[in-house]
Amino acid sequence: MKERIKEIIIELLTQRAENVSFAEIERILEWKGISYLGDYSIHIPSNKNVKLWVGMSEDFCKAVVE
């Protein structure tokens, strides 16, 4: 599932040629019927107290980081 999420994110970034928000990625994943919710979060590596996005699946977080 992680690889499919990565493909979708890369495709979206390629099409847009601009920044893409996590909310936009969520909408695309929902539209494609891909589950992304879970107990994981994405944070700033130098400060784990600053959360960028919470409630994501492990696959979603790994796809974004990669």
C-alpha positions, -999 to +999 in steps of 0.1 A: +000+000+000+029+024+008+042+022-028+007+030-042+004+060-019+038+072-030+028+068-067-003+089-061+017+116-043+043+118-070+017+118-097-001+147-080+031+167-075+040+161-111+007+173-124+005+203-102+041+216-104+033+234-071+030+226-035+004+201-024-012+200+010-018+170+032-056+177+029-054+175-009-035+142-007-062+129+017-090+139-008-073+120-036-067+089-015-103+090-004-115+094-040-093+064-050-106+043-020-072+041-003-072+040+035-047+065+051-060+069+086-042+055+116-023+062+148+008+077+133+019+113+128+044+132+108+066+156+128+096+179+123+127+156+129+145+182+150+115+187+173+091+157+177+067+180+196+058+199+164+034+177+146+028+184+109-001+159+105-016+134+129-040+104+125-022+089+095-014+053+088+021+040+090+021+034+052+010+070+046+037+085+068+064+063+053+053+073+018+055+110+026+089+107+042+103+087+014 
